Amino acid sequence: MPNRIALGGMLLFSIFDYVSQKRDVSFKASSFLLQFLFVLPLLFFLVNYCSGQVVVLNIIVPLFFFIFGSKSFSENRTIHFLYESLNVIIAIVFVLCIGDVILDLSHNVPKYWWNLFVHRSLVSVLNLHPSYVSMLVLVAINGNLERLYRSILENKVTGLSLGVFALNLTFLVLLSSKMAYLILVVLFALFVVRLIVANKLKWVGGILFVFVVLISVLYHTLPSIKDRITVDYRTFASKNFVLDNNSPASERIHIWRTSITLIEENPFGRFCMDTKEQIWSQLDKTNKEELVEKNAHNNFLEFGLRYGVLGIIVLFLFVLVCFYFFIKYKDFLFLGVLLIFLLFSLTESTLVREMGVIYMAFIFQLHLLNLKKPVR
């Protein structure tokens, strides 16, 4: 329900902003093609209308942004407001969640007490999956790194900006999403490389030292974080490195293999059949301890199951063209948002989950509309 409210709110804001500006409906060819490129993968869901309950709202909102948003959101004040709002919202949610955990700890202190932060506050209270929350936190961190980079070049680094970055980083670590950890390392490495190219070597040394110390402290002092990072290796080792589908990591491998087999058998896809049902019908369940149907856990395979080889090609071309836009405009803020989407696409079917659609319909599209306008 919160996701549907958020999507509905975006729709109403888009319409209100458009009407209040009293702008004529007119599109430049380049703007229209850019927007159409964004909407094209989502149009596949219209063909797949009968396959799931999330389709209607998830499609209406991006299409309305396509109609109303081309003019209204083509201003960097909007994308600047997005990053400021994300920082404020994350700070509020962080304080509320940590407060809830502290109150609970006064009665009972379990071994993995930081898990309460994720599973009690985020999952139970907010009804949000940690991995999808981490996508939004990574966007905020991407903005923090871009602002920090510009501040270093201009010698205007402030304690407030460093504090906001530290809070977002702490929040992300406590979310315990392994893919988010990997993406954080990628974004941080990109940030460091840019500083090296800009010849800011003193900053590079200091930032690397602080980053390594912070991660090491969190890893060794929070047992649940250490467990999340090492659980898959320990599971593989206990099975003599033989793949089965008990571990979340190896289970995904089985799901991906099954998905590839299904795509080979049905290269044109199965438009009206839920992917969970397709995978479950052929998945090896011999070692399953919990019998739960799951989707493809990969956007490309998800599109392949639904729309066949054509769906995979469309999504692949979408990613390629987005990388072309980065090369053309040298927009590292956009590159960060693209990498977050792409890397999460390897282990999650974000395009069929509402939080993932919010990410694409609002955050990703705002960056596409502002590629020529660097955000200060």
Stockholm file with secondary structure:
# STOCKHOLM 1.0

chainA/1-376         MPNRIALGGMLLFSIFDYVSQKRDVSFKASSFLLQFLFVLPLLFFLVNYCSGQVVVLNIIVPLFFFIFGSKSFSENRTIHFLYESLNVIIAIVFVLCIGDVILDLSHNVPKYWWNLFVHRSLVSVLNLHPSYVSMLVLVAINGNLERLYRSILENKVTGLSLGVFALNLTFLVLLSSKMAYLILVVLFALFVVRLIVANKLKWVGGILFVFVVLISVLYHTLPSIKDRITVDYRTFASKNFVLDNNSPASERIHIWRTSITLIEENPFGRFCMDTKEQIWSQLDKTNKEELVEKNAHNNFLEFGLRYGVLGIIVLFLFVLVCFYFFIKYKDFLFLGVLLIFLLFSLTESTLVREMGVIYMAFIFQLHLLNLKKPVR
#=GR chainA/1-376 SS CHHHHHHHHHHHHHHHHHHHHTCCCCCCHHHHHHHHHHHHHHHHHHHTGGGCTTHHHHHHHHHHHHHHHHHHTCSHHHHHHHHHHHHHHHHHHHHHHHHHHHHHHTTCCCTTTTHIIIIIIIIIISCCCHHHHHHHHHHHHHHHHHHHHHHHHTTCCCHHHHHHHHHHHHHHHHHTCHHHHHHHHHHHHHHHHHHHHTTCHHHHHHHHHHHHHHHHHHHHHCHHHHHHHHHHHHHHHHTTTCCCSSSHHHHHHHHHHHHHHHHHHCTTCCTTSCHHHHHHHHSCCTTCSSCCCCCCSSHHHHHHHHHHHHHHHHHHHHHHHHHHHHHHHCCHHHHHHHHHHHHHHTTCCGGGSHHHHHIIIIIIHHHHHTTTSCCC
#=GC SS_cons         CHHHHHHHHHHHHHHHHHHHHTCCCCCCHHHHHHHHHHHHHHHHHHHTGGGCTTHHHHHHHHHHHHHHHHHHTCSHHHHHHHHHHHHHHHHHHHHHHHHHHHHHHTTCCCTTTTHIIIIIIIIIISCCCHHHHHHHHHHHHHHHHHHHHHHHHTTCCCHHHHHHHHHHHHHHHHHTCHHHHHHHHHHHHHHHHHHHHTTCHHHHHHHHHHHHHHHHHHHHHCHHHHHHHHHHHHHHHHTTTCCCSSSHHHHHHHHHHHHHHHHHHCTTCCTTSCHHHHHHHHSCCTTCSSCCCCCCSSHHHHHHHHHHHHHHHHHHHHHHHHHHHHHHHCCHHHHHHHHHHHHHHTTCCGGGSHHHHHIIIIIIHHHHHTTTSCCC
//
